[in-house]
Every structure is written in structure tokens, then in C-alpha cells.
């Protein structure tokens, strides 16, 4: 609407409102017998209507003012055309310039996360925004993935592709896939056989399972995201402070820095399902996302404890095995109350404020039975749940991947049983390379006669790594037995 016409209408409204006020004043000057209450109420109603119309007109004028201001701002110009849609669609790739600044991309991606139609929880949306804010991403990989994989055309194309129906792609959907593939290739995120990028609303490398995880280490470890093949950190044992007299030359404090590097490695998961379940491609997108997130979570939970390292993630127990962080029980081949205190005392004081415990369920249950009238003060006082949350004042987490107390047999020669872990898990770093890919396999073949089995498959792959960056921040109780 023309701004001049709006301003003219605003003037008419003001004049009519003034006239109504005068009529009300005249009514108030009348006696009770002369006053027309019905007319007075009609004037009140008309004034309310005018007030609402005035507010609408003022809002329209302000909107036009904002648009005019944006149209003169260079950063809102696209190929020489004023981009004046204040409520623009953040997923509209036609309004993205090849040289859009990274900060602008992040801002736009945050808007996209808020507006995308998805069953994402508020916590999951917040997790994506946190990554946009904190990950060192000068190339803008993460915001670009959000904008390209959250685009409605790409999400529809992805759902159809996972059902084997790329023949149903519309021109817009085909274009959305092509645009994303071009970007991924340019950023080195994949090769020509990299499969389909999972929409960011489902991608577990961006949208972590958080409270739904069965992996306790993922909850408490230091997690970092990267868009490259490795993560580089910085650690130091710290500087030494001392007293000094007035006007005395400073003494040098020896300070040594270490630069830990954690590489990411490929992991994969394969899912199979009947041809029939792909007939409803509208629901397959969410179903696949849920299954993949669960498979990834369970696999990583195991690897973060016992991962072999080398060409895979290094589990925390693998990192500590055979080193000075191992603590033996007070009485050989047993586990008792004294061992818990011994393990706690063995951890240097600087790491204790943020330390946590991890153990397998049978170990936790054994500790539940340690508490007596003589030592109640330190133990599992909250016994209401299936697994107590606190041990000696520090958080206690259950991990089925830790060695079990129930498996220890003093009558047999057994290797090291790492049954209880205590430490600052901010010194164990998990690195996720952003972006999970998935490939659709239209027909699986039975092994008996090599005929089609009536099933289809989905092959997902992602890259991640993990390792301890300071073994001294942990202590693990190691129980060995000899026949």
C-alpha cells in the first residue's frame, strides 16, 4: 500500500476520533434525563474501532519505513536488486550470494533453526544454535548445511530418495539436491559417491540425543565439532607462582604447552527393511533418523570406553590401561569400601572439583551394599532409583561397557578388570566431524540363491574421534586375579 495514502487515512482517523470525543463531552454536559446512554455507548464502540484501525495503519507505515531502510543497506542487496522482504524465508537459496559473510550466514541459519517445521525439541534446536555460535567454522560449513539441508525442497527430495522414488522429484527438489552436492564437493565434505546428506533436523552429528543418550561419557566429556579431518587443542601443566620482594626482577616460570591432536575416523551403520515400509516415504525420514541416532549412540558409548585407538577412537580405559592412572585394590583380587576412598584420594586435587564416577551396574550394586552404620557418611544415600546418582558427593554414571564386578573370579587368572573410573571428563575430548551421509540400496539379495530378498537397505556413515588429553585427570580401579 502507498505510504501517502496510509498517512492520509491516519489523519482522517484522528479527525473522526476528535469529533467523537467532542460528542462525548457534550453528552456529559447533559442532565441524567437528557443524556442518551445508548448513543454514548455507540460512541465508545466507534472509538475502539478507530483505535484498532489506527494501530494497524501505524504498523503498516513502520513496516514500509523498515523496508525502505533495508533497501538502502548494501548488505541486503542481491545482484543489484533491493531485497526488501523483512519476513524473508531463510531457506530461500535464491537470496544467498556466493560471497555472503559468515556472520550473516550464521544469523540466517539461526532464524532457519527457529522456523523449520520439525518435531525437534527446544533442546535440540538450542544444540544446533550452540554449534553455530561456538564451532570454529570460518568457511561457513555449518550454516550452509543448515540452510541447504533444512530447505523444504531438499527435505522432500531426501524422503523420496530414501524410499527409492527419485523419479518423483520435482524440478525444485532436484535443484535443491544439486545445489547441496555442489556445496559439499566444494567444501571437501564428500566425494561423488558420498550419498545423501541427512537433513540437519535429523543429523546426530548436529542434533545430539542429549538426555536420551545411553552413553554417559557423551554427556560429561568435552565435545568439539570440526569441519575438517582433525581437531587441535592446547594443554599445559600450568605456571608456578611465588612471592617476590618489592622492585625485584621477576623470575621465569617454566611453562610448557602441548598441542594434542585428535583425528576423526569413519564409522558406519547398515539398516535393512522390507520394500513395503518404503511405500510411505512421508514417514521414512523421521523413522530413519531415530534408528540412526540410536545406533550411533550405542556404538559410540562402547568405543568411548574401550575404543582401540590408532585408526579408531581411543576409549578412556584404553588410554589409561597400563599407565600411572591405574590404582590397585587395597586387598588383592577384591573390591571393598577402602578402594573407593583410595581411588578418590589418588586423583590430584586440581581435578576433583569437576570429577565424576563411572561404573557398570553390578559394580554400583556392590557399592550399594557397602553402606553400614559405620560408614554411611560417604555412600549411596539416594537409593530410590535403579542407579544412585551420587557417590562421595560426586555424580555417578552407569556404563554397561565398563568391566563388571560380577565377572571377577578370584579362582581364575584374569586380565585387568577396570571396574570403577573417577576423573575430570573435560580432559577426555570427543570430536564430531559435522555431517552424516546415507546411501539407499534399492535391493538386497539373499545369500542362499542370490535372489532378491524383498528388502532394501540404508548405509549411513559419519566421522568422529576421541581421546584423553590429560591421563593424569583420571584414576581407574583395576582388579587383577590369579588362579
C-alpha positions in Angstrom: 0.0 0.0 0.0 1.1 3.6 -0.8 2.6 5.3 2.3 1.0 8.6 1.4 -2.5 7.0 1.4 -1.8 5.4 4.7 -0.7 8.7 6.3 -3.8 10.4 4.8 -6.0 7.7 6.3 -4.3 8.2 9.7 -5.2 11.9 9.5 -8.9 11.1 8.8 -8.9 8.6 11.8 -7.5 11.3 14.1 -10.1 13.9 13.0 -13.0 11.4 13.4 -11.7 10.4 16.9 -11.5 14.1 17.9 -15.1 14.6 16.7 -16.3 11.6 18.8 -14.6 12.9 21.9 -16.4 16.3 21.4 -19.7 14.4 21.2 -19.0 12.5 24.4 -18.2 15.8 26.2 -21.5 17.2 25.0 -23.3 14.1 26.4 -21.6 14.6 29.8 -22.9 18.2 30.0 -26.5 16.9 29.8 -28.6 16.1 32.7 -29.3 12.5 33.6 -32.7 12.7 32.0 -31.4 14.3 28.8 -28.3 12.0 28.4 -28.7 9.2 25.7 -26.7 6.3 27.3 -27.2 4.2 24.1 -25.6 6.9 22.0 -22.8 7.2 24.4 -22.1 3.5 24.2 -22.1 3.7 20.4 -19.5 6.4 20.5 -17.3 4.3 22.8 -17.6 1.3 20.4 -16.7 3.5 17.4 -13.7 5.0 19.3 -12.4 1.4 19.9 -12.8 0.5 16.2 -10.9 3.6 15.2 -8.1 2.8 17.8 -7.6 -0.7 16.3 -7.6 0.7 12.7 -5.1 3.4 13.8 -2.8 0.7 15.2 -2.9 -1.3 12.0 -2.1 1.8 9.9 0.7 2.8 12.1 2.2 -0.7 11.9 2.0 -0.7 8.1 3.7 2.7 8.0 6.5 1.4 10.3 6.9 -1.7 8.1 7.3 0.4 5.0 9.9 2.5 6.8 11.9 -0.6 7.7 11.7 -1.9 4.1 12.9 1.5 2.8 15.8 1.4 5.2 16.7 -2.1 4.3 16.5 -1.3 0.6 19.3 1.3 1.0 21.5 -1.1 3.1 24.1 -2.6 0.8 24.2 -5.9 2.7 20.6 -6.5 1.8 21.1 -6.0 -1.9 21.1 -9.1 -4.1 22.6 -8.8 -7.6 21.7 -5.1 -7.7 18.1 -5.6 -6.6 16.8 -4.3 -3.3 15.9 -7.2 -1.0 13.1 -5.7 1.0 11.2 -8.7 2.3 11.6 -8.3 6.1 10.0 -11.7 6.7 12.1 -13.5 4.2 12.3 -17.2 4.0 15.7 -18.1 5.4 15.8 -21.3 3.4 15.3 -19.4 0.1 18.6 -20.2 -1.6 17.9 -17.7 -4.4 18.7 -14.9 -2.0 22.1 -16.3 -1.0 25.1 -14.6 -2.5 28.2 -16.5 -3.3 30.2 -14.2 -1.0 27.7 -13.8 1.8 29.7 -13.1 5.0 29.9 -15.9 7.5 28.3 -13.9 10.3 25.3 -13.2 8.1 25.1 -16.9 7.2 25.1 -17.8 10.9 22.4 -15.3 11.7 20.3 -16.5 8.9 20.9 -20.2 9.9 19.7 -19.4 13.5 16.5 -18.0 12.1 16.1 -21.1 10.0 16.6 -23.4 13.1 13.8 -21.5 14.8 11.4 -21.6 11.9 11.9 -25.0 10.4 8.9 -27.3 10.7 10.2 -30.3 12.5 9.5 -32.4 15.7 12.8 -31.1 17.1 12.7 -30.3 20.8 13.7 -26.9 22.1 16.9 -28.5 23.5 17.8 -29.9 20.1 17.3 -26.5 18.4 19.4 -24.9 21.1 22.1 -27.5 20.4 22.3 -26.5 16.7 22.4 -22.8 17.6 25.2 -23.5 20.1 27.2 -25.1 17.4 26.6 -22.2 15.1 27.9 -19.9 17.8 30.9 -21.9 19.0 32.4 -24.1 16.3 35.5 -22.6 14.6 33.9 -22.5 11.1 35.5 -19.7 9.0 34.2 -21.3 5.8 30.6 -21.3 7.0 30.1 -25.0 6.5 27.6 -25.5 9.3 25.2 -22.6 8.5 25.4 -23.6 4.8 24.4 -27.2 5.7 21.6 -25.9 7.9 20.2 -23.7 5.1 20.6 -26.3 2.3 19.5 -29.5 4.1 16.7 -27.8 6.0 15.3 -26.4 2.8 11.8 -27.9 2.3 12.6 -28.9 -1.3 15.7 -30.8 -0.1 13.9 -32.5 2.8 11.2 -33.7 0.4 13.8 -34.9 -2.0 15.6 -36.8 0.7 12.5 -38.5 1.9 11.6 -39.7 -1.6 15.2 -40.8 -2.2 15.2 -42.9 1.0 12.1 -44.7 -0.4 13.8 -45.2 -3.8 11.5 -42.7 -5.5 13.8 -40.1 -7.1 11.6 -40.4 -10.1 9.1 -38.4 -8.2 11.4 -35.4 -7.6 10.0 -32.1 -8.7 12.3 -29.7 -10.5 12.7 -27.7 -7.3 13.7 -30.8 -5.3 16.2 -31.9 -8.0 17.7 -28.5 -8.0 18.0 -28.5 -4.1 19.9 -31.8 -4.3 22.2 -30.5 -7.0 22.9 -27.3 -5.1 23.8 -29.2 -1.9 26.0 -31.7 -3.7 27.9 -28.8 -5.4 28.5 -27.2 -2.0 29.6 -30.4 -0.3 32.1 -31.1 -3.1 33.5 -27.6 -3.0 34.0 -27.8 0.8 35.6 -31.3 0.6 32.8 -32.8 2.7 32.3 -35.7 0.4 33.2 -37.2 -3.0 31.0 -38.0 -5.9 29.8 -41.2 -4.2 29.1 -39.6 -0.9 25.4 -40.4 -0.8 22.7 -38.0 0.5 23.4 -35.6 3.4 20.9 -36.1 6.2 18.8 -33.0 6.8 20.1 -31.1 9.8 16.9 -31.7 11.7 17.9 -35.4 11.9 21.6 -35.4 11.7 23.0 -36.8 15.0 26.4 -35.0 14.4 24.5 -31.7 14.8 21.4 -32.7 16.8 22.7 -34.8 19.7 20.5 -37.1 21.6 21.2 -35.2 24.9 19.1 -36.6 27.8 18.0 -39.5 25.7 21.5 -40.9 25.3 22.6 -44.3 26.8 26.2 -43.1 26.6 27.2 -41.4 29.8 30.6 -40.2 28.5 29.0 -38.2 25.7 27.1 -36.4 28.5 30.1 -35.4 30.6 33.0 -35.3 28.2 34.3 -32.3 26.4 32.8 -32.3 23.0 34.2 -30.4 20.0 32.9 -30.2 16.4 35.1 -29.8 13.3 34.5 -29.5 9.6 38.0 -30.8 8.8 39.8 -34.1 9.4 41.2 -33.4 12.9 40.9 -31.2 16.0 43.9 -29.4 17.5 43.8 -28.3 21.1 46.2 -26.8 23.7 47.1 -28.0 27.1 49.6 -27.0 29.8 50.5 -28.1 33.3 50.2 -24.5 34.3 52.6 -21.8 35.6 54.2 -21.6 39.0 53.6 -18.6 41.2 55.8 -17.4 44.1 56.5 -14.4 46.4 58.7 -11.6 45.3 60.1 -8.5 47.1 59.4 -5.0 46.0 61.3 -3.7 43.0 62.8 -7.2 42.4 63.3 -8.7 38.9 60.8 -11.3 38.0 61.8 -15.0 37.9 60.9 -17.0 34.8 58.3 -19.6 35.3 58.8 -22.6 33.1 55.7 -23.1 31.1 55.3 -26.0 28.6 52.5 -26.2 26.2 51.3 -29.3 24.4 49.2 -29.4 21.3 47.0 -32.5 21.4 45.5 -33.6 18.1 42.6 -35.9 17.7 41.8 -37.3 14.3 38.3 -38.3 13.1 37.6 -41.8 11.6 34.8 -43.3 9.6 32.1 -45.2 11.3 29.1 -46.7 9.6 25.8 -48.4 10.2 23.6 -50.5 7.9 19.8 -50.8 8.2 17.6 -53.1 6.3 13.8 -53.1 5.9 11.1 -54.5 3.7 10.1 -53.0 0.4 6.6 -52.4 1.9 7.8 -50.0 4.6 9.2 -47.6 1.9 5.8 -47.2 0.3 5.1 -44.4 2.8 8.1 -42.1 2.1 6.4 -39.3 4.1 7.3 -41.1 7.4 10.5 -42.8 6.5 12.6 -39.7 7.0 11.9 -39.5 10.7 12.0 -43.2 11.2 15.5 -43.5 9.8 16.7 -40.5 11.8 15.6 -42.1 15.1 17.1 -45.5 14.3 20.4 -44.0 13.1 20.7 -41.8 16.2 20.2 -44.8 18.5 22.7 -47.0 16.6 25.3 -44.2 16.6 24.8 -43.5 20.3 25.1 -47.2 21.4 28.2 -47.8 19.2 30.0 -44.6 20.4 29.1 -45.4 24.1 31.1 -48.6 23.7 34.0 -47.1 21.8 34.4 -44.2 24.3 35.2 -46.7 27.0 37.2 -49.4 25.2 37.9 -48.0 21.7 41.2 -49.4 20.4 42.7 -46.2 19.1 45.1 -46.0 16.2 42.7 -45.9 13.3 39.7 -45.5 15.6 38.6 -43.5 18.6 40.7 -44.1 21.8 38.5 -45.2 24.7 39.2 -43.7 28.1 40.1 -47.2 29.5 42.4 -47.9 26.6 44.1 -44.6 27.2 44.7 -45.4 30.9 45.4 -49.1 30.7 49.0 -49.9 31.8 49.7 -46.3 32.9 50.2 -44.5 36.2 46.5 -43.7 36.4 45.7 -47.3 37.4 45.0 -48.0 41.1 45.1 -51.5 42.5 42.7 -52.6 45.3 43.8 -52.4 49.0 43.4 -56.2 49.2 44.4 -58.0 46.1 41.7 -59.6 44.0 38.9 -57.9 46.0 36.8 -54.8 45.9 35.8 -53.1 49.2 35.0 -49.8 50.8 38.6 -48.8 51.2 39.1 -49.0 47.5 36.6 -46.2 46.8 38.4 -43.8 49.2 41.8 -44.9 47.8 40.7 -44.2 44.3 39.3 -40.8 45.2 42.5 -39.8 47.1 44.7 -40.9 44.2 43.2 -38.3 41.9 45.1 -35.0 42.2 43.2 -32.3 44.0 43.1 -29.9 41.0 40.9 -32.4 39.1 38.4 -33.3 41.9 36.0 -30.3 41.7 34.7 -31.4 38.3 35.3 -35.2 38.7 32.6 -37.9 38.1 32.4 -41.6 38.7 31.6 -44.3 36.0 30.9 -48.0 36.7 28.9 -50.9 35.4 25.6 -51.8 37.1 26.9 -54.8 39.1 29.7 -52.7 40.5 27.2 -50.0 41.5 25.0 -52.6 43.2 28.0 -54.0 45.1 28.8 -50.5 46.4 25.1 -50.1 47.4 25.7 -52.9 49.8 28.9 -51.4 51.3 27.0 -48.9 53.3 26.6 -49.8 57.0 26.1 -47.9 60.3 29.9 -47.5 60.5 30.5 -45.9 57.0 27.1 -44.5 56.0 28.6 -41.0 55.7 30.2 -41.5 52.3 28.0 -43.7 50.4 25.0 -44.0 48.2 22.4 -42.3 50.3 19.9 -41.9 47.5 18.7 -45.4 46.9 15.3 -44.6 45.4 16.2 -45.1 41.7 17.6 -48.1 39.8 21.1 -46.5 39.9 22.1 -43.9 42.5 23.2 -40.6 41.2 25.9 -39.6 43.7 28.9 -41.3 45.2 31.0 -39.5 47.8 29.4 -36.2 46.8 30.2 -36.6 43.0 28.0 -37.6 40.2 27.8 -41.4 39.4 27.0 -42.7 35.9 26.3 -46.2 34.8 28.1 -47.6 31.8 27.4 -51.2 30.6 30.7 -51.0 28.7 32.9 -50.8 31.8 34.2 -54.1 33.2 31.7 -55.7 35.6 32.4 -56.5 39.2 30.1 -59.6 38.8 32.6 -61.0 36.2 35.6 -61.1 38.6 36.5 -64.6 39.7 39.4 -64.8 42.2 39.7 -68.5 41.4 40.8 -67.8 37.8 43.7 -66.0 36.2 42.1 -63.0 34.7 43.4 -59.9 33.0 42.9 -56.4 34.3 39.3 -55.6 35.3 38.7 -51.9 35.2 35.6 -51.7 37.3 35.5 -48.1 38.7 36.6 -44.8 37.0 36.9 -41.4 38.6 38.1 -38.3 36.9 37.6 -34.9 35.2 35.9 -35.8 31.9 36.6 -32.4 30.4 40.0 -33.9 29.8 38.5 -36.5 27.5 37.7 -34.9 24.2 35.1 -36.2 21.7 35.4 -34.7 18.2 32.5 -34.9 15.8 33.0 -34.1 12.1 29.8 -32.3 11.1 27.7 -34.1 8.6 26.3 -37.6 8.3 25.7 -39.2 4.9 23.4 -42.0 3.9 23.0 -44.1 0.8 20.0 -46.0 -0.4 20.4 -49.6 -1.7 17.2 -50.5 -3.7 17.5 -54.3 -3.5 19.2 -56.7 -1.1 20.0 -60.2 -2.2 19.6 -63.4 -0.1 22.8 -65.4 0.3 21.2 -68.8 -0.4 20.4 -68.4 -4.1 21.4 -64.8 -4.7 17.8 -63.8 -5.4 16.3 -60.6 -4.2 15.1 -60.9 -0.6 12.3 -58.3 -0.8 14.3 -55.9 1.3 16.0 -52.6 0.9 19.0 -51.1 2.7 20.3 -47.8 4.0 24.1 -47.4 4.6 25.0 -44.5 6.8 28.5 -43.2 7.5 30.0 -40.4 9.7 33.4 -39.5 11.1 34.4 -38.9 14.7 37.2 -39.5 17.1 38.0 -39.3 20.8 41.0 -39.4 23.2 42.3 -38.4 26.6 44.3 -35.1 26.5 45.4 -35.5 30.1 45.6 -39.0 31.6 46.6 -37.6 35.0 43.0 -36.3 35.3 41.7 -39.8 35.8 42.1 -42.8 38.1 40.7 -46.2 37.4 40.5 -49.1 39.9 42.0 -52.2 38.3 41.4 -55.6 39.8 43.5 -58.5 38.5 43.1 -62.1 39.7 45.4 -65.2 39.6 44.3 -68.8 39.9 
